[in-house]
Amino acid sequence: MPSFKGEYEHALDAKGRVSFPAKLRKYLSPAAQERFTILKGLETCLYLYPEDQWMIVEERLSKVNTFTTEGRTVVRNFLRSAEDLELDAANRLALPSKLTEWAGIQSKVIFIGSGSRIELWSPDQLDSQDQSLSDASWQEMFENVMGNNHP
């Protein structure tokens, strides 16, 4: 399956709807049926999973040992903000106001293709995140993560 990639900025309308980027839409599998799950990300952004990819996440979560405090806490805090969405006839998503407020998303949304999911960022939050990462830190991080996986 092709993965989501690229960066796309779109305006949020007065009703909290945003057009889903056409270049990302072409990577939606038919199994997703234009349905998504959106939730708080691990940084101050939102994670948007197509339905078929969300099922994989749920499968992994179902294997977490919820008889431990750590397991219960991870599952609870990951799922507590999750909401299901669908593209409307105009290929827009109605973003939940509680989530957009948390992520600092106001008038513009930046979609970033991130493999099996899409991240939604406020331009200000993304700029802040980018500024906190130096070129040297990025290179070191990339080498640590990808260097061990070199064939």
ChimeraX commands (.cxc) that place a marker at each C-alpha (Angstrom):
marker #1 position 0.00,0.00,0.00 radius 0.5
marker #1 position 1.33,3.47,-0.86 radius 0.5
marker #1 position 2.01,5.66,2.13 radius 0.5
marker #1 position 0.91,9.20,2.82 radius 0.5
marker #1 position 3.57,11.82,2.16 radius 0.5
marker #1 position 3.93,15.53,1.51 radius 0.5
marker #1 position 2.75,18.74,3.16 radius 0.5
marker #1 position -0.44,20.62,2.27 radius 0.5
marker #1 position -1.97,23.74,3.79 radius 0.5
marker #1 position -5.73,24.34,3.71 radius 0.5
marker #1 position -8.07,26.89,5.24 radius 0.5
marker #1 position -10.59,25.95,7.91 radius 0.5
marker #1 position -14.05,27.34,7.23 radius 0.5
marker #1 position -16.36,28.98,9.80 radius 0.5
marker #1 position -17.99,25.60,10.55 radius 0.5
marker #1 position -14.66,23.90,11.29 radius 0.5
marker #1 position -14.51,22.06,7.98 radius 0.5
marker #1 position -11.38,21.64,5.90 radius 0.5
marker #1 position -10.87,20.28,2.41 radius 0.5
marker #1 position -9.01,17.00,2.40 radius 0.5
marker #1 position -5.99,17.35,0.08 radius 0.5
marker #1 position -6.56,15.66,-3.29 radius 0.5
marker #1 position -2.94,14.45,-3.39 radius 0.5
marker #1 position -3.51,12.56,-0.12 radius 0.5
marker #1 position -6.96,11.34,-1.17 radius 0.5
marker #1 position -5.42,9.36,-4.03 radius 0.5
marker #1 position -3.59,7.22,-1.45 radius 0.5
marker #1 position -6.76,6.28,0.45 radius 0.5
marker #1 position -7.45,2.60,0.03 radius 0.5
marker #1 position -10.96,1.52,-0.97 radius 0.5
marker #1 position -11.13,-0.28,2.40 radius 0.5
marker #1 position -10.99,3.08,4.20 radius 0.5
marker #1 position -14.27,4.07,2.51 radius 0.5
marker #1 position -13.39,7.75,3.10 radius 0.5
marker #1 position -13.79,7.22,6.86 radius 0.5
marker #1 position -11.22,8.24,9.44 radius 0.5
marker #1 position -10.42,8.33,13.13 radius 0.5
marker #1 position -8.91,11.54,14.49 radius 0.5
marker #1 position -7.28,12.00,17.89 radius 0.5
marker #1 position -4.64,13.93,19.80 radius 0.5
marker #1 position -1.12,13.24,18.63 radius 0.5
marker #1 position 1.92,12.74,20.80 radius 0.5
marker #1 position 3.11,16.25,19.92 radius 0.5
marker #1 position 0.68,19.18,19.76 radius 0.5
marker #1 position -0.91,17.99,16.53 radius 0.5
marker #1 position -3.76,15.69,15.53 radius 0.5
marker #1 position -3.40,12.20,14.11 radius 0.5
marker #1 position -5.77,11.27,11.30 radius 0.5
marker #1 position -5.97,7.56,10.45 radius 0.5
marker #1 position -7.95,6.19,7.50 radius 0.5
marker #1 position -10.35,3.55,8.77 radius 0.5
marker #1 position -8.32,0.59,7.45 radius 0.5
marker #1 position -5.14,1.85,9.15 radius 0.5
marker #1 position -7.05,2.62,12.35 radius 0.5
marker #1 position -8.12,-1.05,12.51 radius 0.5
marker #1 position -4.42,-1.98,12.65 radius 0.5
marker #1 position -3.88,0.49,15.51 radius 0.5
marker #1 position -6.87,-0.94,17.37 radius 0.5
marker #1 position -5.50,-4.46,16.90 radius 0.5
marker #1 position -2.21,-3.38,18.50 radius 0.5
marker #1 position -4.06,-1.63,21.33 radius 0.5
marker #1 position -6.11,-4.78,21.98 radius 0.5
marker #1 position -2.84,-6.55,22.83 radius 0.5
marker #1 position -1.82,-4.03,25.49 radius 0.5
marker #1 position -1.91,-5.53,28.99 radius 0.5
marker #1 position -4.62,-3.45,30.65 radius 0.5
marker #1 position -4.08,-5.27,33.92 radius 0.5
marker #1 position -1.11,-2.96,34.50 radius 0.5
marker #1 position -1.35,0.72,35.40 radius 0.5
marker #1 position 0.90,1.62,32.48 radius 0.5
marker #1 position -1.20,-0.36,30.00 radius 0.5
marker #1 position -4.50,1.12,31.19 radius 0.5
marker #1 position -3.06,4.62,31.19 radius 0.5
marker #1 position -1.66,4.35,27.66 radius 0.5
marker #1 position -4.89,2.93,26.21 radius 0.5
marker #1 position -7.10,5.41,28.07 radius 0.5
marker #1 position -5.09,8.49,27.18 radius 0.5
marker #1 position -4.60,7.48,23.56 radius 0.5
marker #1 position -8.27,6.66,22.92 radius 0.5
marker #1 position -10.01,9.25,25.05 radius 0.5
marker #1 position -9.91,11.95,22.38 radius 0.5
marker #1 position -10.59,9.67,19.39 radius 0.5
marker #1 position -13.53,10.50,17.12 radius 0.5
marker #1 position -14.73,9.00,13.86 radius 0.5
marker #1 position -15.08,11.25,10.79 radius 0.5
marker #1 position -16.18,10.92,7.18 radius 0.5
marker #1 position -15.47,12.97,4.10 radius 0.5
marker #1 position -18.58,14.89,3.04 radius 0.5
marker #1 position -19.78,15.18,-0.56 radius 0.5
marker #1 position -17.35,18.11,-1.09 radius 0.5
marker #1 position -14.40,16.04,0.25 radius 0.5
marker #1 position -14.23,18.02,3.50 radius 0.5
marker #1 position -13.66,16.87,7.06 radius 0.5
marker #1 position -15.56,18.48,9.93 radius 0.5
marker #1 position -12.83,18.72,12.56 radius 0.5
marker #1 position -13.98,18.46,16.20 radius 0.5
marker #1 position -13.61,21.85,17.89 radius 0.5
marker #1 position -12.29,20.29,21.10 radius 0.5
marker #1 position -9.39,18.77,19.16 radius 0.5
marker #1 position -8.64,21.82,17.01 radius 0.5
marker #1 position -8.57,24.01,20.13 radius 0.5
marker #1 position -6.15,21.61,21.84 radius 0.5
marker #1 position -3.86,21.58,18.77 radius 0.5
marker #1 position -4.02,25.38,18.34 radius 0.5
marker #1 position -5.61,25.04,14.89 radius 0.5
marker #1 position -7.58,28.16,14.01 radius 0.5
marker #1 position -7.88,29.35,10.43 radius 0.5
marker #1 position -5.34,27.14,8.66 radius 0.5
marker #1 position -4.43,23.46,8.88 radius 0.5
marker #1 position -1.25,21.84,7.62 radius 0.5
marker #1 position -1.67,18.21,6.57 radius 0.5
marker #1 position 1.54,16.17,6.69 radius 0.5
marker #1 position 1.60,12.70,5.19 radius 0.5
marker #1 position 3.26,10.48,7.75 radius 0.5
marker #1 position 3.25,6.96,6.37 radius 0.5
marker #1 position 0.11,5.14,7.49 radius 0.5
marker #1 position -1.41,8.24,9.09 radius 0.5
marker #1 position -1.72,11.97,8.45 radius 0.5
marker #1 position -0.75,14.64,10.95 radius 0.5
marker #1 position -2.74,17.88,11.19 radius 0.5
marker #1 position -0.83,20.89,12.51 radius 0.5
marker #1 position -1.46,24.52,13.26 radius 0.5
marker #1 position 1.09,26.52,11.22 radius 0.5
marker #1 position 2.36,28.14,14.45 radius 0.5
marker #1 position 2.79,24.81,16.26 radius 0.5
marker #1 position 4.58,23.27,13.29 radius 0.5
marker #1 position 6.86,26.31,12.97 radius 0.5
marker #1 position 7.69,26.06,16.68 radius 0.5
marker #1 position 8.38,22.33,16.34 radius 0.5
marker #1 position 10.60,22.93,13.30 radius 0.5
marker #1 position 12.56,25.71,15.02 radius 0.5
marker #1 position 13.30,23.48,18.01 radius 0.5
marker #1 position 15.08,20.97,15.76 radius 0.5
marker #1 position 18.52,21.96,14.49 radius 0.5
marker #1 position 19.98,20.48,11.32 radius 0.5
marker #1 position 22.58,18.63,13.40 radius 0.5
marker #1 position 19.93,17.21,15.76 radius 0.5
marker #1 position 17.82,16.11,12.79 radius 0.5
marker #1 position 20.81,14.39,11.18 radius 0.5
marker #1 position 21.71,12.61,14.42 radius 0.5
marker #1 position 18.11,11.55,14.98 radius 0.5
marker #1 position 17.78,10.27,11.41 radius 0.5
marker #1 position 21.01,8.28,11.67 radius 0.5
marker #1 position 19.95,6.77,15.02 radius 0.5
marker #1 position 16.57,5.70,13.70 radius 0.5
marker #1 position 17.44,4.72,10.13 radius 0.5
marker #1 position 21.11,3.76,10.46 radius 0.5
marker #1 position 20.26,0.59,12.36 radius 0.5
marker #1 position 17.87,-0.49,9.62 radius 0.5
marker #1 position 20.35,-0.23,6.74 radius 0.5
marker #1 position 20.43,-3.45,4.66 radius 0.5
marker link #1:1,2 radius 0.2
marker link #1:2,3 radius 0.2
marker link #1:3,4 radius 0.2
marker link #1:4,5 radius 0.2
marker link #1:5,6 radius 0.2
marker link #1:6,7 radius 0.2
marker link #1:7,8 radius 0.2
marker link #1:8,9 radius 0.2
marker link #1:9,10 radius 0.2
marker link #1:10,11 radius 0.2
marker link #1:11,12 radius 0.2
marker link #1:12,13 radius 0.2
marker link #1:13,14 radius 0.2
marker link #1:14,15 radius 0.2
marker link #1:15,16 radius 0.2
marker link #1:16,17 radius 0.2
marker link #1:17,18 radius 0.2
marker link #1:18,19 radius 0.2
marker link #1:19,20 radius 0.2
marker link #1:20,21 radius 0.2
marker link #1:21,22 radius 0.2
marker link #1:22,23 radius 0.2
marker link #1:23,24 radius 0.2
marker link #1:24,25 radius 0.2
marker link #1:25,26 radius 0.2
marker link #1:26,27 radius 0.2
marker link #1:27,28 radius 0.2
marker link #1:28,29 radius 0.2
marker link #1:29,30 radius 0.2
marker link #1:30,31 radius 0.2
marker link #1:31,32 radius 0.2
marker link #1:32,33 radius 0.2
marker link #1:33,34 radius 0.2
marker link #1:34,35 radius 0.2
marker link #1:35,36 radius 0.2
marker link #1:36,37 radius 0.2
marker link #1:37,38 radius 0.2
marker link #1:38,39 radius 0.2
marker link #1:39,40 radius 0.2
marker link #1:40,41 radius 0.2
marker link #1:41,42 radius 0.2
marker link #1:42,43 radius 0.2
marker link #1:43,44 radius 0.2
marker link #1:44,45 radius 0.2
marker link #1:45,46 radius 0.2
marker link #1:46,47 radius 0.2
marker link #1:47,48 radius 0.2
marker link #1:48,49 radius 0.2
marker link #1:49,50 radius 0.2
marker link #1:50,51 radius 0.2
marker link #1:51,52 radius 0.2
marker link #1:52,53 radius 0.2
marker link #1:53,54 radius 0.2
marker link #1:54,55 radius 0.2
marker link #1:55,56 radius 0.2
marker link #1:56,57 radius 0.2
marker link #1:57,58 radius 0.2
marker link #1:58,59 radius 0.2
marker link #1:59,60 radius 0.2
marker link #1:60,61 radius 0.2
marker link #1:61,62 radius 0.2
marker link #1:62,63 radius 0.2
marker link #1:63,64 radius 0.2
marker link #1:64,65 radius 0.2
marker link #1:65,66 radius 0.2
marker link #1:66,67 radius 0.2
marker link #1:67,68 radius 0.2
marker link #1:68,69 radius 0.2
marker link #1:69,70 radius 0.2
marker link #1:70,71 radius 0.2
marker link #1:71,72 radius 0.2
marker link #1:72,73 radius 0.2
marker link #1:73,74 radius 0.2
marker link #1:74,75 radius 0.2
marker link #1:75,76 radius 0.2
marker link #1:76,77 radius 0.2
marker link #1:77,78 radius 0.2
marker link #1:78,79 radius 0.2
marker link #1:79,80 radius 0.2
marker link #1:80,81 radius 0.2
marker link #1:81,82 radius 0.2
marker link #1:82,83 radius 0.2
marker link #1:83,84 radius 0.2
marker link #1:84,85 radius 0.2
marker link #1:85,86 radius 0.2
marker link #1:86,87 radius 0.2
marker link #1:87,88 radius 0.2
marker link #1:88,89 radius 0.2
marker link #1:89,90 radius 0.2
marker link #1:90,91 radius 0.2
marker link #1:91,92 radius 0.2
marker link #1:92,93 radius 0.2
marker link #1:93,94 radius 0.2
marker link #1:94,95 radius 0.2
marker link #1:95,96 radius 0.2
marker link #1:96,97 radius 0.2
marker link #1:97,98 radius 0.2
marker link #1:98,99 radius 0.2
marker link #1:99,100 radius 0.2
marker link #1:100,101 radius 0.2
marker link #1:101,102 radius 0.2
marker link #1:102,103 radius 0.2
marker link #1:103,104 radius 0.2
marker link #1:104,105 radius 0.2
marker link #1:105,106 radius 0.2
marker link #1:106,107 radius 0.2
marker link #1:107,108 radius 0.2
marker link #1:108,109 radius 0.2
marker link #1:109,110 radius 0.2
marker link #1:110,111 radius 0.2
marker link #1:111,112 radius 0.2
marker link #1:112,113 radius 0.2
marker link #1:113,114 radius 0.2
marker link #1:114,115 radius 0.2
marker link #1:115,116 radius 0.2
marker link #1:116,117 radius 0.2
marker link #1:117,118 radius 0.2
marker link #1:118,119 radius 0.2
marker link #1:119,120 radius 0.2
marker link #1:120,121 radius 0.2
marker link #1:121,122 radius 0.2
marker link #1:122,123 radius 0.2
marker link #1:123,124 radius 0.2
marker link #1:124,125 radius 0.2
marker link #1:125,126 radius 0.2
marker link #1:126,127 radius 0.2
marker link #1:127,128 radius 0.2
marker link #1:128,129 radius 0.2
marker link #1:129,130 radius 0.2
marker link #1:130,131 radius 0.2
marker link #1:131,132 radius 0.2
marker link #1:132,133 radius 0.2
marker link #1:133,134 radius 0.2
marker link #1:134,135 radius 0.2
marker link #1:135,136 radius 0.2
marker link #1:136,137 radius 0.2
marker link #1:137,138 radius 0.2
marker link #1:138,139 radius 0.2
marker link #1:139,140 radius 0.2
marker link #1:140,141 radius 0.2
marker link #1:141,142 radius 0.2
marker link #1:142,143 radius 0.2
marker link #1:143,144 radius 0.2
marker link #1:144,145 radius 0.2
marker link #1:145,146 radius 0.2
marker link #1:146,147 radius 0.2
marker link #1:147,148 radius 0.2
marker link #1:148,149 radius 0.2
marker link #1:149,150 radius 0.2
marker link #1:150,151 radius 0.2
view
